[in-house]
Amino acid sequence: MLTIRATLEPNGHVRLPASVHCEKPMPILVTFLDEPEDSPSSSDNLTETGNVAATLKLLHSPEFRQLPKSDAEEIEQRIQSLREE
């Protein structure tokens, strides 16, 4: 398993660092992080509320809901095989 920092664009696409490449489609897990503590807006409740609203809007959008769903069993098998390597 590999953890990297990526960016979720307003259009719903995930932007990975340029150094990340894969030869075939692979399942990933996405964790939404709060803004960094050193961000000037991190203590601004209005900004946090706006981020929550924007995230909820994205999660409920037809485009997001139409994305292919991963099979939980397949993901668990993949994680297990990576642990055993």
C-alpha positions in Angstrom: 0.0 0.0 0.0 1.2 3.5 -0.8 0.0 6.8 0.6 0.4 9.9 -1.5 -0.9 13.4 -1.3 -3.3 14.3 -4.2 -5.7 17.1 -5.0 -9.4 16.9 -5.6 -10.3 19.3 -8.4 -13.6 21.2 -8.4 -14.7 19.1 -11.4 -14.3 15.9 -9.3 -11.1 14.7 -10.8 -8.2 13.6 -8.6 -4.9 15.1 -9.5 -1.9 13.0 -8.5 1.7 14.0 -8.4 3.4 13.8 -11.8 5.7 11.1 -10.5 2.8 8.6 -9.9 2.3 6.3 -12.8 0.4 3.0 -13.2 0.2 0.6 -16.1 -3.4 -0.4 -15.6 -6.5 0.9 -13.7 -6.2 0.2 -10.0 -8.5 0.7 -7.1 -7.6 3.5 -4.7 -8.9 4.7 -1.4 -9.5 8.5 -1.0 -9.4 10.3 2.4 -10.6 13.8 2.6 -8.2 15.9 4.7 -8.9 19.1 6.5 -7.0 22.2 5.4 -3.5 22.4 6.8 -3.2 24.2 10.1 -0.8 26.7 8.6 -3.5 27.7 6.1 -4.8 31.2 6.8 -8.4 30.0 6.2 -8.1 26.9 8.4 -9.5 28.7 11.5 -12.3 30.5 9.5 -15.6 28.7 10.2 -17.2 30.2 7.1 -14.5 28.7 5.0 -14.8 25.3 6.7 -18.5 25.4 6.3 -18.0 26.2 2.6 -15.7 23.3 2.2 -18.1 20.9 3.8 -21.0 22.3 1.7 -18.8 21.9 -1.5 -17.8 18.4 -0.5 -21.4 17.3 0.2 -22.5 18.9 -3.1 -19.8 16.9 -4.9 -20.7 13.6 -3.1 -24.4 14.1 -4.1 -23.8 15.2 -7.7 -24.9 12.9 -10.5 -21.4 12.8 -12.0 -19.9 11.5 -8.7 -22.7 9.0 -8.1 -22.2 7.6 -11.6 -18.5 6.8 -11.0 -17.8 3.1 -11.0 -18.0 1.5 -7.5 -15.2 -0.7 -6.2 -15.8 -4.2 -5.0 -15.0 -4.2 -1.2 -14.0 -7.9 -1.3 -11.6 -7.3 -4.2 -10.0 -4.3 -2.4 -9.6 -6.4 0.8 -7.9 -9.2 -1.2 -5.6 -6.7 -2.9 -4.6 -5.2 0.5 -4.0 -8.7 1.9 -1.8 -9.7 -1.0 0.2 -6.4 -0.7 0.7 -7.1 3.0 2.0 -10.6 2.3 4.5 -9.4 -0.3 
